[in-house]
């Protein structure tokens, strides 16, 4: 029960999921792994992403985690089933929770997915949505410039962000879709600008909230919640240079107490 929850991502984006888990489950300890040295995953061949994901997941499992959250859409699409077969602990991704949230939130069954090239090419979101409700229309758009905006710390430069958003999303400006899925865990750091770009006419779905709810449900199912009143210990592991990671961590989660560890894979 006191073992930590493992959360992994290609970089800093998975912090959007980790922070929501911490908010909903404040007694739980988190071990987070950001694979910054090999970020981004979205433009890489899926077999390479699968290999990287298994390497990171193995590292976290060796640390004694009680659950693994793959907080990267591309990694989820590439390796989730493999990881579920590989370990004897619960493994969840972010695609199915995001798909369910979009289905619940849409009133006209018309959804846009903004994601990396790898996630778009995998077809994971349309498959997940239509597996639940085959009547949904799903339009996917690759947004290769979004992750660098976050990883290069330009996500607060509103002029740059708005230019990139217009270049990427202008063909969707008149779309009848009423719901937009942020199909990459980096994208919530751009959520406000994305919402503004569509003039608030579309509901913007961040899968972090639903993923945290699923984590809680699974812990309840297996009676694995940390004891009430536990003092959580958060470990942040970075494969690569740590300064950008620390900047975003302190900017976005300033009150979190954590230990930072740098590794090489």
C-alpha positions as CSV (number, residue, x, y, z in Angstrom):
1,X,0.0,0.0,0.0
2,X,2.8,2.4,0.7
3,X,4.7,1.7,-2.5
4,X,4.9,4.6,-5.0
5,X,3.0,5.0,-8.2
6,X,5.2,5.1,-11.3
7,X,4.5,7.8,-13.9
8,X,6.5,8.0,-17.1
9,X,6.7,10.3,-20.1
10,X,9.1,11.3,-22.9
11,X,9.7,14.7,-21.1
12,X,7.9,17.2,-18.9
13,X,4.4,16.7,-20.3
14,X,3.5,13.8,-18.0
15,X,3.8,16.2,-15.1
16,X,0.3,17.3,-16.1
17,X,-0.9,13.8,-15.2
18,X,1.3,13.4,-12.2
19,X,0.1,16.7,-10.7
20,X,-3.5,15.6,-11.1
21,X,-2.8,12.3,-9.4
22,X,-1.2,14.2,-6.5
23,X,-4.2,16.5,-6.3
24,X,-6.8,13.7,-6.2
25,X,-4.7,11.3,-4.2
26,X,-2.6,13.4,-1.8
27,X,-1.4,10.5,0.3
28,X,0.2,8.7,-2.6
29,X,4.0,8.9,-3.4
30,X,5.0,9.3,-7.1
31,X,8.1,8.3,-8.9
32,X,8.2,10.2,-12.2
33,X,10.5,9.4,-15.1
34,X,11.1,12.0,-17.8
35,X,13.1,10.7,-20.8
36,X,14.3,14.1,-21.8
37,X,17.4,12.9,-23.6
38,X,15.2,11.1,-26.2
39,X,12.3,13.5,-26.3
40,X,10.2,13.9,-28.3
41,X,8.8,10.5,-29.0
42,X,6.1,11.7,-31.3
43,X,8.2,11.8,-34.5
44,X,10.1,8.6,-33.9
45,X,9.3,5.2,-35.5
46,X,6.8,3.3,-33.3
47,X,9.1,0.4,-32.8
48,X,11.8,2.7,-31.4
49,X,9.2,4.3,-29.1
50,X,8.1,0.9,-27.9
51,X,11.8,0.0,-27.1
52,X,12.3,3.3,-25.2
53,X,9.0,2.9,-23.3
54,X,9.9,-0.6,-22.2
55,X,13.4,0.6,-21.0
56,X,11.8,3.4,-18.9
57,X,9.1,1.1,-17.6
58,X,11.6,-1.6,-16.6
59,X,13.5,1.1,-14.6
60,X,10.4,2.1,-12.7
61,X,9.3,-1.4,-12.0
62,X,12.7,-2.2,-10.7
63,X,12.2,0.7,-8.2
64,X,9.3,-1.2,-6.6
65,X,6.2,0.7,-7.9
66,X,2.7,-0.6,-7.3
67,X,1.2,0.8,-10.5
68,X,2.5,2.2,-13.8
69,X,0.9,5.2,-15.5
70,X,2.1,5.7,-19.1
71,X,1.6,9.5,-19.2
72,X,2.5,9.8,-22.9
73,X,0.0,9.2,-25.7
74,X,2.6,8.1,-28.2
75,X,4.1,5.6,-25.7
76,X,0.6,4.4,-24.8
77,X,-0.2,3.8,-28.5
78,X,3.1,2.0,-29.1
79,X,3.5,-0.2,-26.0
80,X,0.6,-0.3,-23.6
81,X,-0.5,-3.9,-24.4
82,X,3.1,-5.0,-24.3
83,X,3.6,-3.5,-20.8
84,X,0.4,-5.0,-19.5
85,X,1.6,-8.5,-20.5
86,X,5.1,-7.8,-19.2
87,X,4.4,-6.9,-15.6
88,X,2.2,-8.2,-12.7
89,X,1.2,-4.7,-11.6
90,X,-1.6,-2.6,-13.1
91,X,-0.6,-0.6,-16.1
92,X,-2.7,2.2,-17.5
93,X,-2.3,4.7,-20.3
94,X,-3.9,8.1,-21.1
95,X,-5.7,7.3,-24.4
96,X,-8.8,5.4,-23.1
97,X,-9.5,7.9,-20.2
98,X,-9.3,10.8,-22.7
99,X,-11.5,9.0,-25.2
100,X,-14.2,8.3,-22.5
101,X,-14.1,11.9,-21.3
102,X,-14.6,13.2,-24.9
103,X,-17.5,10.9,-25.4
104,X,-19.1,12.1,-22.2
105,X,-18.5,15.8,-23.0
106,X,-19.5,15.9,-26.7
107,X,-23.1,16.7,-27.6
108,X,-22.8,16.3,-31.4
109,X,-20.6,13.3,-31.5
110,X,-17.9,15.2,-33.4
111,X,-14.4,15.3,-32.0
112,X,-11.0,16.7,-32.9
113,X,-7.8,15.0,-31.7
114,X,-4.7,17.1,-31.5
115,X,-1.7,14.8,-31.1
116,X,1.9,13.9,-32.1
117,X,2.6,12.4,-35.5
118,X,3.1,9.0,-33.9
119,X,-0.2,9.1,-32.1
120,X,-2.1,10.3,-35.1
121,X,-0.6,7.6,-37.3
122,X,-1.4,4.9,-34.8
123,X,-5.1,5.7,-35.0
124,X,-5.4,4.9,-31.3
125,X,-7.9,7.7,-30.5
126,X,-10.4,7.0,-33.2
127,X,-10.2,3.3,-32.4
128,X,-10.7,3.9,-28.7
129,X,-13.6,6.3,-29.3
130,X,-15.4,4.2,-31.9
131,X,-14.9,1.0,-29.8
132,X,-17.2,2.7,-27.3
133,X,-19.5,4.6,-29.7
134,X,-19.2,3.8,-33.4
135,X,-21.3,6.9,-34.3
136,X,-18.6,9.4,-33.4
137,X,-16.8,11.3,-36.1
138,X,-13.1,11.8,-35.2
139,X,-10.7,14.1,-37.0
140,X,-7.0,13.8,-36.0
141,X,-4.4,16.5,-36.6
142,X,-0.6,16.2,-36.0
143,X,0.9,19.1,-34.1
144,X,4.7,18.6,-34.4
145,X,5.5,22.1,-33.2
146,X,3.6,21.9,-29.9
147,X,6.0,19.7,-27.9
148,X,9.1,21.9,-28.7
149,X,7.2,24.9,-27.4
150,X,6.9,23.3,-24.0
151,X,10.3,21.5,-23.9
152,X,12.1,24.7,-25.1
153,X,10.3,26.8,-22.4
154,X,8.5,29.0,-25.0
155,X,5.0,28.0,-23.8
156,X,4.5,31.4,-22.0
157,X,5.4,33.5,-25.0
158,X,1.9,34.3,-26.2
159,X,3.0,35.7,-29.5
160,X,5.0,32.7,-30.5
161,X,2.3,30.3,-29.2
162,X,-0.5,32.1,-31.2
163,X,1.6,32.0,-34.4
164,X,2.2,28.3,-34.0
165,X,-1.4,27.6,-33.1
166,X,-2.7,29.5,-36.2
167,X,-0.3,27.7,-38.5
168,X,-1.3,24.3,-37.1
169,X,-5.0,24.7,-36.5
170,X,-6.3,27.2,-39.1
171,X,-7.9,24.4,-41.1
172,X,-10.0,23.5,-38.1
173,X,-11.2,27.0,-37.3
174,X,-14.7,26.3,-38.8
175,X,-14.9,22.7,-37.8
176,X,-18.3,21.7,-36.4
177,X,-16.7,19.5,-33.8
178,X,-17.7,20.6,-30.3
179,X,-14.9,18.8,-28.4
180,X,-11.1,18.9,-28.7
181,X,-8.9,16.2,-27.1
182,X,-5.4,17.2,-26.1
183,X,-3.8,14.0,-27.3
184,X,-0.4,14.7,-25.8
185,X,0.4,15.3,-22.2
186,X,2.5,18.3,-23.1
187,X,-0.5,20.1,-24.6
188,X,-2.3,21.1,-21.4
189,X,0.4,23.7,-20.9
190,X,-1.1,25.3,-24.1
191,X,-4.7,24.6,-23.2
192,X,-5.7,28.2,-22.4
193,X,-4.4,29.5,-25.8
194,X,-6.0,26.5,-27.6
195,X,-9.3,27.2,-26.0
196,X,-9.0,30.9,-26.9
197,X,-8.1,30.1,-30.5
198,X,-11.5,28.4,-30.8
199,X,-13.2,31.3,-29.1
200,X,-14.4,29.0,-26.3
201,X,-16.7,27.3,-28.7
202,X,-15.2,23.9,-28.2
203,X,-14.7,21.9,-25.0
204,X,-11.0,21.1,-24.5
205,X,-10.3,17.7,-22.9
206,X,-7.2,17.1,-20.8
207,X,-6.9,13.3,-20.1
208,X,-5.0,13.9,-16.9
209,X,-8.1,14.3,-14.8
210,X,-9.7,11.1,-16.1
211,X,-6.5,9.2,-15.8
212,X,-6.1,10.2,-12.1
213,X,-9.7,9.0,-11.5
214,X,-8.8,5.7,-13.1
215,X,-5.7,5.4,-10.9
216,X,-7.9,5.9,-7.9
217,X,-10.5,3.4,-9.0
218,X,-7.8,0.7,-9.6
219,X,-6.2,1.3,-6.2
220,X,-9.6,0.9,-4.7
221,X,-10.3,-2.3,-6.6
222,X,-7.0,-3.8,-5.3
223,X,-7.2,-2.2,-1.9
224,X,-3.9,-0.5,-2.6
225,X,-4.4,3.1,-1.5
226,X,-1.7,4.5,0.7
227,X,-2.7,4.6,4.4
228,X,-4.7,7.8,5.2
229,X,-2.4,10.5,6.5
230,X,0.7,9.1,4.8
231,X,3.6,11.5,4.2
232,X,4.2,11.2,0.4
233,X,7.7,11.2,-1.0
234,X,8.0,12.2,-4.6
235,X,11.1,11.2,-6.7
236,X,11.7,12.9,-10.1
237,X,14.0,11.0,-12.4
238,X,15.4,12.6,-15.5
239,X,17.3,10.9,-18.3
240,X,19.3,13.8,-19.6
241,X,19.9,17.4,-18.6
242,X,17.7,18.6,-15.7
243,X,17.6,22.4,-15.8
244,X,14.5,22.7,-18.2
245,X,12.7,20.0,-16.2
246,X,13.3,21.8,-12.9
247,X,12.2,25.2,-14.4
248,X,8.8,23.8,-15.5
249,X,8.5,21.8,-12.3
250,X,9.0,24.8,-10.1
251,X,6.9,27.0,-12.4
252,X,3.9,24.7,-12.5
253,X,4.1,22.8,-9.2
254,X,5.9,25.3,-6.9
255,X,4.8,23.8,-3.6
256,X,5.7,20.2,-4.3
257,X,8.5,18.7,-2.2
258,X,10.6,16.2,-4.2
259,X,14.0,14.6,-4.8
260,X,15.6,15.0,-8.2
261,X,17.7,12.2,-9.6
262,X,19.6,12.2,-12.9
263,X,20.2,8.9,-14.7
264,X,21.4,7.6,-18.0
265,X,19.7,5.0,-20.1
